[in-house]
């Protein structure tokens, strides 16, 4: 039995990493650095902190949980910003865990009514399986079920941790009320195999575009705005497209999205609701809270998966002594930034 279990886990690891894919957020606009490193530092404050949590298919056994934290420091004098991106995930009953910590740098070129941004991302990833939370045959009694406190005699793989360097890059362009960008992650194609055999992490390509439509032509503040967007993801042989819109009225933002996946007629319908709470408008301080829910449309069926829920919390602030609205408006051109599109 020991040899059988060992073979099983080796096959499990190979299959897992051969088809490994990154998760995607439905609230991509509340995880800008995860979507594209070129969006790092593209805001009007000094410091921005984004947090987002995704609980996918809550009705399916084996949790699929994802969390991303990003911290960005805006340095207009350098034409961009510096940031830190931390992403943690736990997938399936085998508790496949992944932790990535990356540094971010972006640089922007301003024009009269446009801005071109470039971004770099580099860091390290750790992947591991928590075998202590797995249940083996010798821990189960055929009559009474699970044996409390039983310790398995299965020979577990010795190599349980894998560390590797990971890098990405991106570009973003805004012209007037139009924004388009693209990014590539895992461009170094790191080897993430536990076994010593080569199993590369496929490059993930993201492309996104948005257009801002002012529904109140008599107001320059954008009190009523419609923002249609399109987001494309591709990794290995899988791809997906999210199409939809956000309607923003003052500090309330409601969104509706349809996501399709390659080979699937419909993957999910997404509904989102976001609230911006401005603390000091003269210093661009605000707190944003967002929540969204994915209703599964594929063959998995919503009744079986219970859908997917996301929650996001963002904070943006201006440091004392670094100027209010008047001074900050002189730091950059009048062109819009990515935050104007969500």
PAVEX-772787 format. One line per field, with one value per residue (C-alpha): residue number from 1; residue in three letters; x, y, z. Coordinates in pm, 1 decimal, padded with zeros to 6 digits. Example, Ala and Ser with C-alpha at 12.3 -4.5 7.8 and 13.67 -1.06 7.14 Angstrom:
<lofis>
i: c(1 / 2)
aa: c(ALA / SER)
east: c(01230.0 / 01367.0)
north: c(-00450.0 / -00106.0)
up: c(00780.0 / 00714.0)
</lofis>
This chain:
<lofis>
i: c(1 / 2 / 3 / 4 / 5 / 6 / 7 / 8 / 9 / 10 / 11 / 12 / 13 / 14 / 15 / 16 / 17 / 18 / 19 / 20 / 21 / 22 / 23 / 24 / 25 / 26 / 27 / 28 / 29 / 30 / 31 / 32 / 33 / 34 / 35 / 36 / 37 / 38 / 39 / 40 / 41 / 42 / 43 / 44 / 45 / 46 / 47 / 48 / 49 / 50 / 51 / 52 / 53 / 54 / 55 / 56 / 57 / 58 / 59 / 60 / 61 / 62 / 63 / 64 / 65 / 66 / 67 / 68 / 69 / 70 / 71 / 72 / 73 / 74 / 75 / 76 / 77 / 78 / 79 / 80 / 81 / 82 / 83 / 84 / 85 / 86 / 87 / 88 / 89 / 90 / 91 / 92 / 93 / 94 / 95 / 96 / 97 / 98 / 99 / 100 / 101 / 102 / 103 / 104 / 105 / 106 / 107 / 108 / 109 / 110 / 111 / 112 / 113 / 114 / 115 / 116 / 117 / 118 / 119 / 120 / 121 / 122 / 123 / 124 / 125 / 126 / 127 / 128 / 129 / 130 / 131 / 132 / 133 / 134 / 135 / 136 / 137 / 138 / 139 / 140 / 141 / 142 / 143 / 144 / 145 / 146 / 147 / 148 / 149 / 150 / 151 / 152 / 153 / 154 / 155 / 156 / 157 / 158 / 159 / 160 / 161 / 162 / 163 / 164 / 165 / 166 / 167 / 168 / 169 / 170 / 171 / 172 / 173 / 174 / 175 / 176 / 177 / 178 / 179 / 180 / 181 / 182 / 183 / 184 / 185 / 186 / 187 / 188 / 189 / 190 / 191 / 192 / 193 / 194 / 195 / 196 / 197 / 198 / 199 / 200 / 201 / 202 / 203 / 204 / 205 / 206 / 207 / 208 / 209 / 210 / 211 / 212 / 213 / 214 / 215 / 216 / 217 / 218 / 219 / 220 / 221 / 222 / 223 / 224 / 225 / 226 / 227 / 228 / 229 / 230 / 231 / 232 / 233 / 234 / 235 / 236 / 237 / 238 / 239 / 240 / 241 / 242 / 243 / 244 / 245 / 246 / 247 / 248 / 249 / 250 / 251 / 252 / 253 / 254 / 255 / 256 / 257 / 258 / 259 / 260 / 261 / 262 / 263 / 264 / 265 / 266 / 267 / 268 / 269 / 270 / 271 / 272 / 273 / 274 / 275 / 276 / 277 / 278 / 279 / 280 / 281 / 282 / 283 / 284 / 285 / 286 / 287 / 288 / 289 / 290 / 291 / 292 / 293 / 294 / 295 / 296 / 297 / 298 / 299 / 300 / 301 / 302 / 303 / 304 / 305 / 306 / 307 / 308 / 309 / 310 / 311 / 312 / 313 / 314 / 315 / 316 / 317 / 318 / 319 / 320 / 321 / 322 / 323 / 324 / 325 / 326 / 327 / 328 / 329 / 330 / 331 / 332 / 333 / 334 / 335 / 336 / 337 / 338 / 339 / 340 / 341 / 342)
aa: c(UNK / UNK / UNK / UNK / UNK / UNK / UNK / UNK / UNK / UNK / UNK / UNK / UNK / UNK / UNK / UNK / UNK / UNK / UNK / UNK / UNK / UNK / UNK / UNK / UNK / UNK / UNK / UNK / UNK / UNK / UNK / UNK / UNK / UNK / UNK / UNK / UNK / UNK / UNK / UNK / UNK / UNK / UNK / UNK / UNK / UNK / UNK / UNK / UNK / UNK / UNK / UNK / UNK / UNK / UNK / UNK / UNK / UNK / UNK / UNK / UNK / UNK / UNK / UNK / UNK / UNK / UNK / UNK / UNK / UNK / UNK / UNK / UNK / UNK / UNK / UNK / UNK / UNK / UNK / UNK / UNK / UNK / UNK / UNK / UNK / UNK / UNK / UNK / UNK / UNK / UNK / UNK / UNK / UNK / UNK / UNK / UNK / UNK / UNK / UNK / UNK / UNK / UNK / UNK / UNK / UNK / UNK / UNK / UNK / UNK / UNK / UNK / UNK / UNK / UNK / UNK / UNK / UNK / UNK / UNK / UNK / UNK / UNK / UNK / UNK / UNK / UNK / UNK / UNK / UNK / UNK / UNK / UNK / UNK / UNK / UNK / UNK / UNK / UNK / UNK / UNK / UNK / UNK / UNK / UNK / UNK / UNK / UNK / UNK / UNK / UNK / UNK / UNK / UNK / UNK / UNK / UNK / UNK / UNK / UNK / UNK / UNK / UNK / UNK / UNK / UNK / UNK / UNK / UNK / UNK / UNK / UNK / UNK / UNK / UNK / UNK / UNK / UNK / UNK / UNK / UNK / UNK / UNK / UNK / UNK / UNK / UNK / UNK / UNK / UNK / UNK / UNK / UNK / UNK / UNK / UNK / UNK / UNK / UNK / UNK / UNK / UNK / UNK / UNK / UNK / UNK / UNK / UNK / UNK / UNK / UNK / UNK / UNK / UNK / UNK / UNK / UNK / UNK / UNK / UNK / UNK / UNK / UNK / UNK / UNK / UNK / UNK / UNK / UNK / UNK / UNK / UNK / UNK / UNK / UNK / UNK / UNK / UNK / UNK / UNK / UNK / UNK / UNK / UNK / UNK / UNK / UNK / UNK / UNK / UNK / UNK / UNK / UNK / UNK / UNK / UNK / UNK / UNK / UNK / UNK / UNK / UNK / UNK / UNK / UNK / UNK / UNK / UNK / UNK / UNK / UNK / UNK / UNK / UNK / UNK / UNK / UNK / UNK / UNK / UNK / UNK / UNK / UNK / UNK / UNK / UNK / UNK / UNK / UNK / UNK / UNK / UNK / UNK / UNK / UNK / UNK / UNK / UNK / UNK / UNK / UNK / UNK / UNK / UNK / UNK / UNK / UNK / UNK / UNK / UNK / UNK / UNK / UNK / UNK / UNK / UNK / UNK / UNK / UNK / UNK / UNK / UNK / UNK / UNK / UNK / UNK / UNK / UNK / UNK / UNK / UNK / UNK / UNK / UNK / UNK / UNK / UNK / UNK / UNK / UNK / UNK / UNK)
east: c(00000.0 / 00289.8 / 00418.4 / 00068.0 / 00010.1 / 00349.5 / 00276.4 / -00064.7 / 00080.2 / 00349.7 / 00085.8 / -00129.4 / 00153.4 / 00239.0 / -00119.6 / -00176.6 / 00121.2 / 00079.6 / -00259.2 / -00192.6 / -00359.2 / -00383.3 / -00709.1 / -00883.8 / -01084.5 / -01429.4 / -01358.6 / -01046.8 / -01075.4 / -01029.6 / -00707.9 / -00532.3 / -00176.1 / -00276.4 / -00437.3 / -00150.1 / 00169.0 / 00152.8 / -00148.1 / 00070.5 / 00094.1 / -00171.9 / -00380.9 / -00395.8 / -00297.3 / 00033.4 / -00047.5 / -00300.6 / -00375.5 / -00594.6 / -00725.5 / -00947.2 / -01071.4 / -01233.7 / -01422.1 / -01487.0 / -01759.9 / -01850.7 / -02080.4 / -01806.7 / -01603.8 / -01250.3 / -01209.1 / -01085.2 / -00979.9 / -00770.8 / -00644.9 / -00439.7 / -00290.2 / -00115.5 / 00047.4 / 00144.4 / 00344.9 / 00298.1 / 00612.8 / 00520.2 / 00876.1 / 00992.3 / 00703.5 / 00549.5 / 00535.8 / 00667.4 / 00457.6 / 00437.3 / 00203.2 / 00119.1 / -00108.5 / -00204.5 / -00423.6 / -00549.5 / -00698.8 / -00886.1 / -00902.3 / -00528.0 / -00469.6 / -00239.3 / -00110.2 / 00064.1 / 00221.2 / 00371.7 / 00549.3 / 00654.4 / 00789.5 / 00636.5 / 00766.2 / 00585.4 / 00687.0 / 00452.0 / 00492.2 / 00240.7 / 00101.5 / -00155.5 / -00453.6 / -00291.3 / -00063.2 / 00148.1 / 00252.1 / 00496.1 / 00519.3 / 00757.2 / 00691.4 / 00942.6 / 00935.5 / 00932.1 / 00663.3 / 00630.9 / 00406.5 / 00335.6 / 00082.8 / -00035.8 / -00029.1 / -00124.7 / -00476.5 / -00520.1 / -00699.7 / -00560.1 / -00713.4 / -00543.2 / -00706.5 / -01056.2 / -01239.7 / -01474.1 / -01746.6 / -01710.5 / -01550.6 / -01268.4 / -01045.4 / -00983.0 / -00611.7 / -00497.8 / -00157.4 / -00101.9 / 00182.2 / 00184.9 / 00522.3 / 00474.3 / 00695.0 / 00998.9 / 01000.5 / 00695.4 / 00806.8 / 00895.4 / 01042.0 / 01091.3 / 01152.8 / 00858.8 / 00839.1 / 00585.9 / 00545.9 / 00270.1 / 00177.5 / -00123.2 / -00236.2 / -00505.1 / -00626.7 / -00906.0 / -01189.3 / -01042.3 / -00807.9 / -00636.8 / -00368.1 / -00199.8 / 00026.6 / 00214.1 / 00285.6 / 00537.8 / 00739.9 / 01040.7 / 00830.0 / 00940.9 / 00966.2 / 00720.0 / 00756.4 / 00803.1 / 00953.1 / 01262.1 / 01100.1 / 01036.1 / 00685.4 / 00679.1 / 00416.2 / 00252.0 / 00258.9 / -00062.8 / -00165.5 / -00417.3 / -00569.7 / -00823.3 / -01000.2 / -01252.4 / -01436.9 / -01578.4 / -01912.5 / -02028.7 / -02408.9 / -02433.6 / -02290.4 / -02365.5 / -02132.0 / -01752.5 / -01736.1 / -01861.7 / -02155.9 / -02322.8 / -02087.8 / -02123.0 / -01802.0 / -01818.6 / -01514.4 / -01372.5 / -01112.8 / -00937.5 / -00734.0 / -00527.6 / -00303.1 / -00183.1 / -00474.2 / -00745.5 / -00891.8 / -01184.1 / -01351.4 / -01539.5 / -01764.0 / -01986.1 / -02023.3 / -02022.1 / -02265.9 / -02129.1 / -02343.5 / -02146.4 / -01988.8 / -02196.3 / -02090.2 / -02301.7 / -02173.9 / -02302.7 / -02070.2 / -02090.0 / -01792.4 / -01739.2 / -01472.1 / -01315.6 / -01528.4 / -01809.5 / -02112.0 / -02137.1 / -01922.9 / -02080.5 / -02294.7 / -02138.0 / -02311.0 / -02105.1 / -02175.2 / -01913.6 / -01925.1 / -01667.3 / -01653.6 / -01465.0 / -01306.6 / -01129.9 / -01199.0 / -00942.4 / -00671.7 / -00812.1 / -00857.1 / -01117.0 / -01220.5 / -01375.6 / -01575.5 / -01684.2 / -01871.4 / -01958.8 / -02119.4 / -02073.2 / -02374.9 / -02246.1 / -02391.2 / -02181.6 / -02261.1 / -02145.9 / -02476.8 / -02535.3 / -02722.3 / -02414.1 / -02147.9 / -02341.2 / -02153.1 / -01850.7 / -01830.1 / -01567.4 / -01510.7 / -01267.9 / -01147.8 / -00932.1 / -00780.7 / -00621.3 / -00460.9 / -00250.7 / 00025.5 / 00018.1 / 00244.3 / 00244.0 / -00018.0 / -00391.4 / -00593.5 / -00438.5 / -00079.4 / -00142.7 / -00312.7 / 00014.3 / 00213.7 / 00063.1 / -00102.1 / -00478.1 / -00503.8 / -00711.2 / -00569.0 / -00682.3 / -00880.7 / -01107.6 / -01234.9 / -01375.9)
north: c(00000.0 / 00234.3 / 00206.6 / 00252.8 / 00567.5 / 00705.1 / 00647.0 / 00805.6 / 01123.7 / 01146.5 / 01120.7 / 01373.3 / 01622.7 / 01577.5 / 01617.9 / 01913.9 / 02108.5 / 02005.6 / 02174.4 / 02445.4 / 02776.0 / 03106.4 / 03219.4 / 03529.9 / 03789.0 / 03897.5 / 04236.5 / 04284.9 / 04661.4 / 04617.2 / 04418.9 / 04639.1 / 04527.8 / 04162.6 / 04233.6 / 04439.3 / 04564.6 / 04874.2 / 04987.1 / 05005.5 / 05362.6 / 05490.5 / 05684.6 / 06037.0 / 05982.8 / 05893.1 / 05546.3 / 05286.5 / 04952.5 / 04693.4 / 04373.5 / 04119.9 / 03774.9 / 03513.6 / 03206.3 / 02999.3 / 02734.7 / 02729.5 / 02427.3 / 02203.0 / 01987.0 / 02116.9 / 02488.7 / 02718.9 / 03034.3 / 03322.0 / 03639.7 / 03925.5 / 04225.0 / 04505.6 / 04819.8 / 05098.0 / 05413.8 / 05686.2 / 05879.9 / 06138.7 / 06273.0 / 05933.8 / 05915.0 / 05611.7 / 05414.3 / 05127.2 / 04847.4 / 04513.9 / 04234.8 / 03934.1 / 03655.2 / 03348.4 / 03055.9 / 02722.1 / 02478.5 / 02151.5 / 01875.0 / 01818.7 / 02170.8 / 02276.3 / 02610.0 / 02886.1 / 03205.5 / 03468.4 / 03784.4 / 04026.8 / 04377.6 / 04617.1 / 04914.7 / 05126.1 / 05417.8 / 05654.3 / 05894.9 / 06180.6 / 06353.7 / 06631.3 / 06397.4 / 06056.7 / 05850.9 / 05544.9 / 05322.2 / 05033.1 / 04791.7 / 04525.0 / 04254.1 / 04017.6 / 03794.9 / 03443.9 / 03179.0 / 02892.7 / 02593.5 / 02307.7 / 02039.5 / 02002.6 / 01622.9 / 01641.9 / 01737.1 / 01443.9 / 01124.7 / 00780.9 / 00433.0 / 00317.3 / 00607.9 / 00483.9 / 00198.4 / 00014.6 / 00010.9 / 00321.6 / 00551.6 / 00794.2 / 00679.7 / 00976.5 / 01052.2 / 00779.9 / 00833.7 / 00696.7 / 00462.2 / 00584.2 / 00694.3 / 01060.8 / 01238.2 / 01401.5 / 01705.7 / 01903.4 / 02263.2 / 02424.7 / 02775.2 / 02951.3 / 03296.3 / 03447.7 / 03758.2 / 03954.6 / 04273.4 / 04491.6 / 04801.9 / 05031.3 / 05321.2 / 05580.0 / 05826.6 / 06054.1 / 05831.3 / 05512.2 / 05268.7 / 04956.3 / 04738.6 / 04399.7 / 04201.0 / 03870.8 / 03673.7 / 03388.4 / 03511.6 / 03315.3 / 02993.5 / 02871.7 / 02502.9 / 02420.9 / 02041.6 / 01865.7 / 01552.0 / 01683.1 / 01641.9 / 01961.8 / 02105.5 / 02468.9 / 02718.3 / 02844.8 / 03213.9 / 03392.3 / 03668.3 / 03935.1 / 04199.2 / 04458.5 / 04762.4 / 05009.7 / 05317.2 / 05592.1 / 05741.4 / 06051.7 / 06033.4 / 06382.5 / 06622.2 / 06919.8 / 06795.4 / 06767.9 / 06567.7 / 06245.9 / 06210.9 / 05965.1 / 05743.0 / 05420.5 / 05218.0 / 04916.2 / 04684.7 / 04372.8 / 04147.7 / 03852.1 / 03582.1 / 03308.4 / 03047.8 / 02722.4 / 02597.8 / 02769.0 / 03114.5 / 03322.5 / 03652.5 / 03880.4 / 04143.9 / 04386.1 / 04732.1 / 04939.7 / 05217.1 / 05471.3 / 05738.6 / 05958.7 / 05716.0 / 05405.6 / 05163.7 / 04873.4 / 04622.1 / 04337.8 / 04094.2 / 03786.4 / 03551.7 / 03282.5 / 03014.0 / 02829.4 / 02528.9 / 02644.0 / 02842.7 / 03035.0 / 03021.7 / 03275.1 / 03583.2 / 03833.6 / 04106.5 / 04360.8 / 04650.9 / 04901.6 / 05193.1 / 05473.4 / 05653.0 / 05981.3 / 06092.8 / 06409.8 / 06502.2 / 06780.9 / 06522.4 / 06239.0 / 06011.9 / 05741.4 / 05393.3 / 05155.9 / 04844.0 / 04605.3 / 04278.7 / 04054.5 / 03719.1 / 03480.0 / 03271.1 / 02958.2 / 02902.4 / 02604.8 / 02233.9 / 02247.8 / 02424.4 / 02690.7 / 02454.3 / 02232.8 / 02502.3 / 02772.1 / 03022.9 / 03233.2 / 03533.7 / 03808.0 / 04090.4 / 04379.8 / 04659.5 / 04943.2 / 05244.1 / 05547.0 / 05837.2 / 06149.3 / 06211.4 / 06536.5 / 06806.0 / 06670.4 / 06907.8 / 06916.5 / 06922.4 / 07233.3 / 07123.6 / 06762.3 / 06861.2 / 07023.6 / 06702.5 / 06528.8 / 06609.4 / 06639.2 / 06291.5 / 06030.4 / 05738.6 / 05380.2 / 05472.9 / 05689.8 / 05370.1 / 05205.7)
up: c(00000.0 / 00070.8 / -00284.4 / -00426.1 / -00223.6 / -00319.9 / -00688.2 / -00649.5 / -00503.7 / -00767.8 / -01039.4 / -00856.3 / -00843.9 / -01209.6 / -01321.9 / -01094.5 / -01219.7 / -01581.7 / -01589.7 / -01330.5 / -01400.0 / -01221.8 / -01072.8 / -01202.1 / -01013.1 / -01122.5 / -00961.6 / -01172.6 / -01128.8 / -00751.6 / -00805.4 / -01063.4 / -00987.3 / -01019.0 / -01355.9 / -01496.4 / -01325.7 / -01549.5 / -01339.9 / -01029.3 / -00899.7 / -01139.4 / -00890.7 / -00759.5 / -00396.6 / -00230.1 / -00099.6 / -00210.7 / -00045.0 / -00219.2 / -00062.1 / -00237.1 / -00135.2 / -00360.4 / -00238.0 / -00548.9 / -00580.4 / -00214.0 / -00259.8 / -00403.4 / -00157.8 / -00127.6 / -00078.1 / -00353.9 / -00170.8 / -00304.6 / -00141.4 / -00285.3 / -00106.1 / -00290.9 / -00156.0 / -00396.6 / -00338.0 / -00596.1 / -00690.7 / -00958.6 / -00960.5 / -01096.1 / -01340.4 / -01175.2 / -00855.4 / -00645.1 / -00503.3 / -00325.7 / -00435.6 / -00216.6 / -00339.7 / -00137.6 / -00245.3 / -00113.5 / -00361.9 / -00322.6 / -00067.8 / -00112.0 / 00023.2 / -00256.8 / -00128.7 / -00319.4 / -00188.8 / -00416.8 / -00300.8 / -00573.3 / -00607.7 / -00861.7 / -01054.6 / -01310.7 / -01528.9 / -01713.0 / -02000.9 / -01998.5 / -02305.1 / -02332.7 / -02329.1 / -02295.8 / -02075.2 / -02158.6 / -01868.4 / -01839.9 / -01548.5 / -01416.8 / -01158.9 / -01000.6 / -00694.7 / -00554.4 / -00525.2 / -00277.8 / -00349.7 / -00113.3 / -00021.9 / 00337.9 / 00366.6 / 00734.5 / 00632.5 / 00394.9 / 00493.3 / 00402.7 / 00394.6 / 00714.6 / 00900.4 / 00816.7 / 00983.5 / 00742.4 / 01006.0 / 01223.1 / 00965.8 / 01045.3 / 01332.1 / 01567.7 / 01613.4 / 01374.2 / 01209.3 / 00859.1 / 00769.1 / 00408.1 / 00272.2 / 00191.1 / -00061.9 / 00096.5 / -00133.0 / -00030.9 / -00089.9 / -00419.8 / -00447.7 / -00777.7 / -00922.9 / -01110.1 / -01329.7 / -01531.4 / -01731.2 / -01870.7 / -02066.6 / -02048.8 / -02269.6 / -02202.1 / -02462.6 / -02352.5 / -02233.0 / -02377.8 / -02200.7 / -02331.2 / -02174.3 / -02178.4 / -01950.1 / -01937.1 / -01620.2 / -01565.8 / -01863.5 / -01735.4 / -01740.6 / -01395.8 / -01313.4 / -01033.5 / -01019.3 / -00684.4 / -00837.9 / -01016.1 / -01355.3 / -01548.9 / -01528.6 / -01637.4 / -01532.7 / -01854.7 / -01940.9 / -01851.7 / -02091.4 / -01994.2 / -02219.1 / -02110.2 / -02251.1 / -02111.8 / -02232.4 / -02014.3 / -02118.3 / -01934.2 / -01911.6 / -01763.5 / -02025.0 / -01801.8 / -01527.6 / -01547.8 / -01224.2 / -01382.7 / -01145.1 / -01383.4 / -01584.7 / -01782.5 / -01825.8 / -02058.5 / -02037.0 / -02194.9 / -02029.1 / -02191.6 / -02014.9 / -02176.7 / -02017.3 / -02170.7 / -02381.4 / -02178.7 / -02229.1 / -02104.7 / -02188.1 / -01948.9 / -02103.2 / -01918.4 / -01777.4 / -01463.1 / -01393.9 / -01150.6 / -00989.0 / -00753.3 / -00504.0 / -00588.4 / -00859.7 / -00990.8 / -01246.2 / -01459.9 / -01640.7 / -01856.8 / -01861.9 / -02121.5 / -02123.3 / -02411.9 / -02501.5 / -02270.3 / -02390.4 / -02066.0 / -01755.4 / -01518.9 / -01477.4 / -01237.0 / -01038.2 / -00843.1 / -00608.6 / -00491.9 / -00248.9 / -00233.8 / 00099.8 / 00075.0 / 00399.3 / 00283.6 / -00077.0 / -00070.4 / -00007.7 / -00220.4 / 00078.1 / 00031.2 / 00133.1 / -00118.1 / -00040.0 / -00313.0 / -00325.3 / -00619.0 / -00685.7 / -00976.9 / -01074.5 / -01250.8 / -01598.2 / -01709.6 / -01677.2 / -01315.4 / -01242.3 / -00982.5 / -00748.6 / -00724.8 / -00689.6 / -00493.5 / -00708.0 / -00621.3 / -00391.5 / -00379.6 / -00133.7 / -00180.2 / 00046.6 / -00086.1 / 00086.1 / -00075.9 / 00107.5 / 00067.2 / 00319.2 / 00519.4 / 00382.3 / 00027.0 / -00102.6 / -00158.0 / -00475.3 / -00628.0 / -00585.8 / -00683.3 / -01008.7 / -01113.8 / -01074.4 / -01373.1 / -01702.9 / -01731.5 / -01887.1 / -01709.3 / -01510.4 / -01464.3 / -01150.9 / -01370.5 / -01533.0 / -01223.4)
</lofis>
